[in-house]
């Protein structure tokens, strides 16, 4: 079984940026290793295909990078983070669907082209780079003092949530493939 990385608390933005890159490199290596016959197949009994999970990871990165990189005046409108100190990374919940524990499995039906997969791999890596660029624009103080739109977390904790969220979706795919 493919081992996915564990998210750790990043004390500084350089470590956070490196963690975003490392985790997303691991995510795309996992997706590159998935069998073609499962790529576009919806799982049984329900859920998203591998392709749809990959698209979700890329779109999550794009949306989160917009918030992280938003103008200072806009972020100041939302005030300070609610939770100070932030929760430990281990306590950050990566999904809003906690009650789902049976992820089902994929059936072998449809095939993809290698170009489809590589296009999504490039999207994931490019969107992760957008996250890194948005983090780079921030000072250490801003990462800890600006509030995110979800849960009232700081931007730094918001970034940890994003990484865990993307790993969660990748982990669901891995679970379905091994079922």
C-alpha positions as CSV (number, residue, x, y, z in Angstrom):
1,X,0.0,0.0,0.0
2,X,1.3,3.5,-0.9
3,X,2.2,5.5,2.2
4,X,1.0,9.1,2.2
5,X,2.9,11.8,4.2
6,X,1.8,13.0,7.6
7,X,1.2,16.7,8.1
8,X,3.3,18.5,10.7
9,X,3.0,22.0,12.1
10,X,5.1,24.4,10.2
11,X,6.7,27.0,12.4
12,X,7.8,29.2,9.5
13,X,6.5,29.9,6.0
14,X,9.6,28.3,4.3
15,X,8.7,25.0,6.1
16,X,5.0,25.5,5.2
17,X,5.8,26.1,1.5
18,X,8.1,23.1,1.4
19,X,5.5,20.9,3.1
20,X,2.9,22.0,0.5
21,X,5.3,21.0,-2.3
22,X,6.4,17.7,-0.7
23,X,2.8,16.6,0.1
24,X,1.5,17.5,-3.4
25,X,4.5,15.7,-5.0
26,X,3.6,12.6,-3.0
27,X,-0.1,13.0,-3.9
28,X,0.7,13.2,-7.7
29,X,3.1,10.2,-7.4
30,X,0.2,8.2,-5.8
31,X,-2.2,9.2,-8.5
32,X,0.3,8.3,-11.2
33,X,0.5,4.9,-9.7
34,X,-3.3,4.2,-9.8
35,X,-4.5,1.6,-12.3
36,X,-6.0,3.1,-15.5
37,X,-9.1,0.9,-15.3
38,X,-10.3,2.7,-12.2
39,X,-9.5,6.3,-13.3
40,X,-13.0,7.4,-14.3
41,X,-15.1,4.8,-12.5
42,X,-17.4,5.9,-9.7
43,X,-17.0,3.8,-6.6
44,X,-19.6,1.3,-5.3
45,X,-21.9,2.2,-3.5
46,X,-21.2,5.9,-4.1
47,X,-18.6,8.6,-4.2
48,X,-16.1,10.3,-6.6
49,X,-13.9,8.7,-9.3
50,X,-10.1,9.1,-9.1
51,X,-10.4,11.7,-11.8
52,X,-12.9,13.7,-9.8
53,X,-10.9,13.5,-6.6
54,X,-7.8,14.8,-8.5
55,X,-9.9,17.7,-9.9
56,X,-11.1,18.4,-6.3
57,X,-7.6,18.6,-5.0
58,X,-6.6,21.1,-7.7
59,X,-9.7,23.2,-7.3
60,X,-9.3,23.3,-3.5
61,X,-5.8,24.6,-4.0
62,X,-6.9,27.2,-6.4
63,X,-9.7,28.5,-4.1
64,X,-7.6,28.4,-1.0
65,X,-4.7,30.2,-2.7
66,X,-7.1,33.1,-3.6
67,X,-8.0,33.5,0.0
68,X,-4.5,33.2,1.3
69,X,-3.3,35.7,-1.2
70,X,-6.2,38.1,-0.8
71,X,-5.3,41.8,-0.3
72,X,-4.4,42.7,3.3
73,X,-7.3,45.2,3.6
74,X,-9.8,42.5,2.7
75,X,-8.4,40.0,5.2
76,X,-8.4,42.6,7.9
77,X,-12.2,43.0,7.5
78,X,-12.6,39.5,9.0
79,X,-10.7,40.2,12.1
80,X,-8.3,38.0,14.1
81,X,-8.4,34.2,14.3
82,X,-10.8,32.9,16.9
83,X,-8.6,30.1,18.1
84,X,-5.4,31.3,19.7
85,X,-3.3,29.2,20.1
86,X,-4.2,27.2,17.1
87,X,-5.2,23.6,17.5
88,X,-2.5,21.0,17.0
89,X,-2.2,19.8,13.5
90,X,-3.4,16.3,14.6
91,X,-6.7,17.8,15.8
92,X,-7.5,19.6,12.5
93,X,-10.4,17.7,10.9
94,X,-9.8,17.5,7.1
95,X,-13.5,17.0,6.1
96,X,-17.0,18.0,7.0
97,X,-18.3,14.4,6.4
98,X,-17.0,12.7,9.5
99,X,-19.8,10.1,9.6
100,X,-18.6,8.4,6.4
101,X,-16.2,5.6,7.2
102,X,-17.1,3.0,4.5
103,X,-15.6,4.4,1.3
104,X,-16.6,1.5,-0.9
105,X,-14.5,0.3,-3.7
106,X,-13.9,1.0,-7.4
107,X,-15.1,-1.4,-10.1
108,X,-13.0,-1.9,-13.3
109,X,-14.9,-0.4,-16.2
110,X,-13.6,2.6,-18.0
111,X,-10.1,3.5,-19.2
112,X,-8.4,6.8,-19.4
113,X,-5.7,8.1,-21.6
114,X,-2.3,8.9,-20.0
115,X,-2.8,12.4,-21.2
116,X,-5.9,12.8,-19.0
117,X,-4.0,11.8,-15.9
118,X,-0.9,13.9,-16.7
119,X,-3.1,16.9,-17.4
120,X,-4.6,16.6,-13.9
121,X,-1.2,15.9,-12.4
122,X,0.0,19.2,-13.9
123,X,-3.1,21.0,-12.6
124,X,-2.5,19.7,-9.0
125,X,1.2,20.8,-9.1
126,X,0.4,24.2,-10.6
127,X,-2.4,24.8,-8.1
128,X,-0.1,23.8,-5.2
129,X,2.4,26.3,-6.6
130,X,-0.3,29.0,-6.4
131,X,-0.7,28.1,-2.8
132,X,3.0,28.4,-2.2
133,X,3.1,31.8,-4.0
134,X,0.2,33.0,-1.9
135,X,2.0,31.9,1.3
136,X,5.2,33.6,0.1
137,X,3.3,36.9,-0.1
138,X,2.5,36.8,3.6
139,X,4.7,37.7,6.5
140,X,5.0,35.3,9.4
141,X,2.8,37.7,11.5
142,X,0.1,37.8,8.8
143,X,0.0,34.0,8.6
144,X,-0.8,33.9,12.3
145,X,-2.9,37.1,12.7
146,X,-5.2,37.0,9.6
147,X,-8.4,35.0,9.9
148,X,-9.4,32.3,7.3
149,X,-13.0,31.9,6.2
150,X,-13.4,28.4,7.8
151,X,-13.5,27.8,11.5
152,X,-12.0,31.1,12.3
153,X,-8.5,29.7,12.0
154,X,-5.3,31.6,11.2
155,X,-4.1,31.5,7.6
156,X,-1.3,29.2,8.8
157,X,-3.7,26.7,10.3
158,X,-5.9,27.1,7.2
159,X,-2.9,26.0,5.1
160,X,-2.5,22.9,7.3
161,X,-6.2,22.2,6.9
162,X,-5.8,22.4,3.1
163,X,-2.9,20.0,3.1
164,X,-4.8,17.5,5.3
165,X,-7.9,17.9,3.2
166,X,-6.1,17.0,0.0
167,X,-4.4,14.1,1.7
168,X,-7.8,13.0,3.0
169,X,-9.3,12.8,-0.5
170,X,-6.2,10.9,-1.7
171,X,-6.4,8.6,1.2
172,X,-10.1,7.8,0.4
173,X,-9.0,6.8,-3.2
174,X,-6.2,4.6,-1.7
175,X,-8.7,3.0,0.6
176,X,-11.1,2.2,-2.2
177,X,-8.3,0.8,-4.4
178,X,-7.3,-1.6,-1.6
179,X,-10.9,-2.7,-0.7
